Amino acid sequence: MRAAVTGAFGYSGRYIARRLLEAGHKVLTLTNSLKRPNPFGEAVTAFPLQFDQPARLTEALRGTDVLINTYWVRFNHKLFTHGEAVANTKVLFQAAKDAGVRRIVHVSITNPDIDSDLPYFRGKAELEAALTSLGVSYCILRPAVLFGKEDVLINNIAWSLRHLPMFGLFGAGDYKLQPIYVDDLASAAVEKAADTRNEILNAIGPETFTYRGLVETIRRSLGVRRPIISVPPEVGYWGCKIVGLLVHDVTITRHEIRGLMEGRLYVDAPPLGATRLTEWIDRHKETLGRRYTSEMARRVDRFSEYPSN
């Protein structure tokens, strides 16, 4: 196949591009970070994500068999919004169709909801509806939380346990999540790229944690002694806000806290991934959380390579 991947110089897109190359496929990437180091050299050609020039997107995708889309934004910000991400992705989908791309594999989220007032989950639902009505063969993968050497959530929980005097849970911490290893997601995306069936799959890992259980698992593996306490969600938000000011990042938003507490990162479904987070943490415990991973730094700095934890 000739495959296009959004964001092959970033996080999940990089794993997908590597899996495609290992399978013998030709790969190009559409990216907002043309000046980042290309970890694949001449094996992957890069084109800009020119959402304001859809004809150029179409031309870049001409002759491509499959598009694997990871493009999205985590939260609303003055520099980017979910609304813009939804509009941009629709432009990308249409450009792929106009270019004759036969199949689109799209990374969504567990429990998207067109009626939700949470823009992340509402936006993902809107994009799923757009893709399923596009008239192009599709597979939609719905991961909950990704983990890997470049991840944000797991690493920054570990960083907090290493560097802060205590760790605050939003409420009781009994809401669930099902992390999937980023390379397991990449493997599934490449497998589904070669398929022809229209599918929507929950892309979750083999372990289910409560949020409290996840934090306790990380603490135990790191061997640190930090109290884990329950705090009102608004208190927890402002605590994270203060940490964010110190590290120049948006650590978490009110919408993300609500999404967690509403159980939107849990589904009753069989696992798609096989890698166990508990075992992965044990293998990486010496480096996990040593450095803080900044979401904003990745969004603003389009020149540096993604750091590994």
RATAUR-V573686 format. One record per pair of residues at least 12 apart in sequence whose ideal C-beta (glycine too) atoms are under 10 Angstrom apart, sorted by the first residue. I is the first residue (numbers start at 1). J is the second residue. Records with the same first field share a line. If there is no record, write none. Layout:
# RATAUR-V573686
I->J + J
This chain:
# RATAUR-V573686
1->20 + 23 + 24 + 25 + 26 + 27 + 64 + 65 + 66 + 102 + 103 + 190 + 193 + 194
2->20 + 25 + 26 + 27 + 28 + 61 + 62 + 63 + 64 + 65 + 66 + 101
3->16 + 17 + 19 + 20 + 21 + 23 + 25 + 26 + 27 + 28 + 29 + 64 + 65 + 66 + 67 + 68 + 101 + 103 + 105 + 189 + 190 + 193 + 194
4->17 + 20 + 26 + 27 + 28 + 29 + 30 + 45 + 47 + 57 + 60 + 61 + 63 + 64 + 65 + 66 + 67 + 68 + 69 + 92 + 96 + 99 + 101 + 104
5->17 + 18 + 19 + 20 + 27 + 28 + 29 + 30 + 31 + 44 + 66 + 67 + 68 + 69 + 70 + 71 + 105 + 186 + 189 + 190 + 193
6->29 + 30 + 31 + 32 + 49 + 67 + 68 + 69 + 70 + 71 + 72 + 89 + 92 + 106 + 107
7->29 + 30 + 31 + 32 + 33 + 36 + 49 + 68 + 69 + 70 + 71 + 72 + 306
8->20 + 21 + 27 + 28 + 29 + 30 + 31 + 33 + 36 + 38 + 39 + 40 + 44 + 45 + 46 + 68 + 70
9->29 + 31 + 32 + 33 + 34 + 35 + 36 + 37 + 38 + 39 + 40 + 44 + 46 + 302 + 305 + 306
10->29 + 31 + 32 + 33 + 36 + 70 + 71 + 150 + 298 + 305 + 306
11->70 + 146 + 148 + 149 + 150 + 151 + 152 + 182 + 298 + 306
12->68 + 70 + 72 + 107 + 143 + 146 + 148 + 150 + 151 + 182 + 183 + 185 + 186 + 189
13->29 + 30 + 31 + 68 + 69 + 70 + 71 + 107 + 182 + 186 + 189
14->29 + 39 + 40 + 44 + 70 + 148 + 150 + 182 + 186 + 305 + 306
15->70 + 146 + 148 + 149 + 150 + 181 + 182 + 183 + 184 + 185 + 186 + 187 + 189 + 190
16->29 + 68 + 69 + 70 + 105 + 107 + 182 + 183 + 185 + 186 + 187 + 188 + 189 + 190 + 193
17->29 + 39 + 40 + 43 + 44 + 68 + 186 + 190
18->39 + 40 + 43 + 44 + 183 + 186 + 190
19->68 + 183 + 185 + 186 + 187 + 188 + 189 + 190 + 191 + 193
20->40 + 43 + 44 + 66 + 68 + 186 + 189 + 190 + 193
21->40 + 43 + 44 + 190
22->187 + 190
23->187 + 190 + 191 + 193 + 194
25->65 + 66 + 190 + 193 + 194
26->43 + 44 + 45 + 63 + 64 + 65
27->40 + 43 + 44 + 45 + 64 + 68
28->44 + 45 + 46 + 47 + 60 + 61 + 63 + 64 + 67
29->44 + 45 + 46 + 47 + 49 + 60 + 68
30->46 + 47 + 48 + 49 + 50 + 51 + 57 + 60 + 61 + 67 + 69 + 71 + 92 + 95 + 96
31->44 + 46 + 47 + 48 + 49 + 71 + 302
32->48 + 49 + 50 + 51 + 71 + 80 + 88 + 299 + 302
33->46 + 48 + 49 + 298 + 299 + 301 + 302 + 303 + 304 + 305 + 306
34->46 + 47 + 48 + 49 + 302 + 303
35->302 + 303 + 304
36->301 + 302 + 303 + 304 + 305 + 306
37->303 + 304 + 305 + 306
38->305
39->305 + 306
45->60
46->60
47->59 + 60 + 61
48->60
49->71 + 88 + 91 + 92
50->91 + 95
51->71 + 84 + 85 + 87 + 88 + 89 + 90 + 91 + 92 + 95
52->88 + 91
53->91 + 95
54->91 + 92 + 94 + 95 + 98
55->95 + 98
56->95
57->88 + 91 + 92 + 94 + 95 + 96 + 98 + 99
58->91 + 92 + 94 + 95 + 96 + 97 + 98 + 99 + 100 + 101
59->95 + 98 + 99
60->95 + 99
61->92 + 95 + 96 + 97 + 98 + 99 + 100 + 101
62->95 + 98 + 99 + 100 + 101
63->99 + 100 + 101
64->96 + 99 + 100 + 101 + 102 + 103
65->100 + 101 + 102 + 103 + 193 + 194
66->96 + 101 + 102 + 103 + 104 + 105 + 136 + 137 + 139 + 189 + 190 + 192 + 193 + 194 + 195
67->92 + 93 + 95 + 96 + 97 + 99 + 101 + 102 + 103 + 104 + 105 + 106 + 136 + 138 + 193
68->103 + 104 + 105 + 106 + 107 + 139 + 141 + 186 + 189 + 190 + 192 + 193
69->89 + 92 + 93 + 96 + 104 + 105 + 106 + 107 + 108 + 127 + 131 + 140 + 189
70->105 + 106 + 107 + 141 + 185 + 186 + 189
71->85 + 88 + 89 + 92 + 106 + 107 + 127
72->85 + 86 + 88 + 89 + 106 + 107 + 108 + 109 + 120 + 123 + 124 + 127
73->85 + 86 + 88 + 119 + 120 + 123 + 295 + 299
74->120 + 152 + 250 + 252 + 253 + 255 + 256 + 295 + 296 + 298 + 299
75->119 + 120 + 250 + 252 + 253 + 254 + 255 + 256 + 295 + 296 + 299
76->119 + 120 + 250 + 253 + 255
77->250 + 253 + 295 + 296 + 299 + 300
79->296 + 299 + 300
80->299
81->119 + 123
82->118 + 119 + 120 + 121 + 122 + 123 + 124 + 126 + 255
83->119 + 122 + 123 + 126
84->123
85->119 + 120 + 123 + 124 + 127
86->119 + 122 + 123 + 124 + 125 + 126 + 127 + 130
87->123 + 126
89->106 + 123 + 124 + 126 + 127 + 130 + 131
90->126 + 127 + 130 + 131 + 134
92->104 + 106 + 127
93->106 + 127 + 130 + 131 + 133 + 134 + 136 + 138
94->130 + 134 + 136
96->131 + 134 + 136
97->134 + 135 + 136
100->136
101->136 + 137
102->136 + 137 + 196
103->136 + 137 + 138 + 139 + 192 + 193 + 194 + 195 + 196 + 197 + 198
104->131 + 134 + 136 + 137 + 138 + 139 + 140 + 193
105->131 + 137 + 138 + 139 + 140 + 141 + 188 + 189 + 190 + 191 + 192 + 193 + 194 + 195 + 199
106->124 + 127 + 128 + 130 + 131 + 132 + 138 + 139 + 140 + 141 + 142 + 189 + 200
107->124 + 140 + 141 + 142 + 143 + 146 + 185 + 189 + 203
108->121 + 123 + 124 + 125 + 127 + 128 + 131 + 140 + 141 + 142 + 143 + 200 + 201 + 202 + 203
109->121 + 123 + 124 + 125 + 127 + 128 + 140 + 141 + 142 + 143 + 144 + 145 + 203 + 259 + 264 + 265
110->124 + 142 + 143 + 144 + 145 + 177 + 178 + 202 + 203 + 204 + 259 + 263 + 264 + 265 + 266 + 267 + 269
111->124 + 125 + 142 + 144 + 202 + 259 + 262 + 263 + 264 + 265 + 266 + 267
112->124 + 125 + 126 + 127 + 128 + 129 + 140 + 142 + 200 + 264
113->125 + 262 + 264
114->126 + 128 + 129
116->255 + 258 + 259 + 262 + 264
117->255 + 258
118->253 + 254 + 255 + 256 + 258 + 259 + 262 + 264
119->253 + 255
120->253 + 255 + 256 + 258 + 259 + 264
121->255 + 258 + 259 + 262 + 264
124->140 + 142
127->140
128->140 + 142 + 200
131->198 + 200
132->198 + 200
136->198
137->195 + 196 + 197 + 198 + 199
138->192 + 197 + 198 + 199 + 200
139->188 + 189 + 191 + 192 + 193 + 195 + 196 + 197 + 198 + 199 + 200 + 201
140->192 + 198 + 199 + 200 + 201 + 202 + 203
141->180 + 185 + 188 + 189 + 192 + 199 + 200 + 201 + 202 + 203 + 272
142->200 + 201 + 202 + 203 + 204 + 267 + 269 + 272
143->178 + 179 + 180 + 182 + 184 + 185 + 188 + 201 + 202 + 203 + 204 + 205 + 265 + 272 + 273
144->176 + 177 + 178 + 179 + 180 + 202 + 203 + 204 + 205 + 208 + 264 + 265 + 266 + 267
145->177 + 178 + 179 + 180 + 204 + 205 + 209 + 214 + 260 + 265 + 277
146->179 + 180 + 181 + 182 + 183 + 184 + 185 + 186 + 203 + 205 + 273
147->179 + 180 + 181 + 182 + 183 + 184 + 205 + 273 + 275 + 277 + 280 + 281 + 284 + 288 + 309
148->179 + 180 + 181 + 182 + 183 + 184 + 185 + 186 + 275 + 280 + 284 + 308 + 309
149->182 + 183 + 280 + 284 + 287 + 288 + 306 + 307 + 308 + 309
150->182 + 293 + 298 + 305 + 306 + 307 + 308 + 309
151->179 + 181 + 182 + 288 + 293 + 308 + 309
152->249 + 251 + 292 + 293 + 294 + 295 + 298 + 309
153->177 + 179 + 214 + 252 + 256 + 265 + 293 + 295
154->179 + 214 + 217 + 218 + 277 + 280 + 281 + 284 + 288 + 289 + 293 + 309
155->218 + 284 + 287 + 288 + 289 + 290 + 291 + 292 + 293 + 307 + 308 + 309
156->240 + 243 + 247 + 249 + 251 + 252 + 289 + 291 + 292 + 293 + 294 + 295 + 309
157->211 + 214 + 215 + 217 + 218 + 219 + 222 + 288 + 289
158->215 + 218 + 219 + 221 + 222 + 224 + 281 + 284 + 285 + 287 + 288 + 289 + 290 + 292 + 293 + 309
159->243 + 247 + 288 + 289 + 290 + 291 + 292 + 293 + 309
160->215 + 218 + 219 + 226 + 240 + 243 + 251 + 289 + 292
161->215 + 216 + 218 + 219 + 221 + 222 + 224 + 225 + 226 + 228 + 288 + 289
162->218 + 219 + 222 + 224 + 226 + 288 + 289 + 290 + 291 + 292
163->224 + 226 + 243 + 247 + 289 + 290 + 292
164->226 + 239 + 243
165->226 + 227
166->226 + 227 + 228 + 229 + 231 + 239
167->212 + 215 + 216 + 218 + 219 + 224 + 226 + 227 + 228 + 229 + 231 + 239
168->215 + 227 + 228 + 229 + 230 + 231 + 232 + 233 + 235 + 236 + 237 + 239 + 240
169->210 + 211 + 212 + 215 + 228 + 229 + 230 + 231 + 233 + 236
170->211 + 230 + 231 + 232 + 233 + 234 + 235 + 236 + 237 + 239 + 240 + 252 + 256 + 257 + 258 + 260 + 261
171->211 + 212 + 230 + 231 + 232 + 233 + 236 + 257 + 260 + 261
172->210 + 211 + 212 + 230 + 261
173->209 + 210 + 211 + 212 + 213 + 214 + 215 + 216 + 228 + 229 + 230 + 231 + 260 + 261
174->210 + 211 + 212 + 213 + 230 + 261 + 263
175->209 + 210 + 211 + 212 + 259 + 260 + 261 + 262 + 263 + 264 + 265 + 266
176->208 + 209 + 210 + 211 + 213 + 214 + 260 + 263 + 264 + 265 + 266 + 267
177->204 + 205 + 207 + 208 + 209 + 210 + 211 + 213 + 214 + 260 + 263 + 264 + 265 + 266
178->202 + 203 + 204 + 205 + 206 + 207 + 208 + 209 + 265 + 266 + 267 + 269 + 271 + 272 + 273 + 277
179->204 + 205 + 206 + 207 + 208 + 209 + 214 + 265 + 273 + 275 + 276 + 277 + 280
180->202 + 203 + 204 + 205 + 206 + 207 + 271 + 272 + 273 + 274 + 275 + 277
181->205 + 206 + 273 + 274 + 275 + 276 + 277 + 279 + 280
182->273 + 275
183->273 + 275
184->203 + 204 + 205 + 206 + 271 + 272 + 273 + 274 + 275
185->203 + 204 + 205 + 272 + 273
187->272 + 273 + 274 + 275
188->201 + 203 + 272 + 273
189->203
201->269 + 270 + 272
202->266 + 267 + 268 + 269 + 270 + 271 + 272
203->267 + 269 + 271 + 272 + 273
204->265 + 266 + 267 + 268 + 269 + 270 + 271 + 272 + 273
205->271 + 272 + 273 + 274 + 275 + 276 + 277 + 280
206->270 + 271 + 272 + 273 + 274 + 275 + 276 + 277 + 278
207->271 + 273 + 275 + 276 + 277 + 278 + 279
208->266 + 267 + 268 + 271
209->265 + 266 + 277 + 278
210->266
211->260 + 261 + 265
212->228 + 230
214->277 + 278 + 281
215->228
216->228
217->277 + 278 + 281 + 282
218->277 + 278 + 281 + 285 + 288 + 289
220->278 + 281 + 282 + 285
221->277 + 278 + 279 + 280 + 281 + 282 + 283 + 284 + 285 + 288
222->281 + 282 + 285 + 286 + 288 + 289
223->285
224->289
233->254 + 257 + 258 + 260 + 261
234->254 + 257
236->252 + 257
237->251 + 252 + 253 + 254 + 256 + 257 + 258
239->251 + 252
240->252 + 253 + 254 + 256 + 257
241->253 + 254
243->292
244->294 + 295 + 296
246->292
247->292 + 293 + 294 + 296 + 297
248->292 + 294 + 296 + 297 + 300
249->292 + 293 + 294 + 295 + 296 + 297 + 298 + 299
250->294 + 295 + 296 + 299
251->292 + 294 + 295 + 296
252->295
284->308 + 309
287->308 + 309
288->309
289->309
290->309
291->307 + 308 + 309
292->309
293->306 + 307 + 308 + 309
294->307
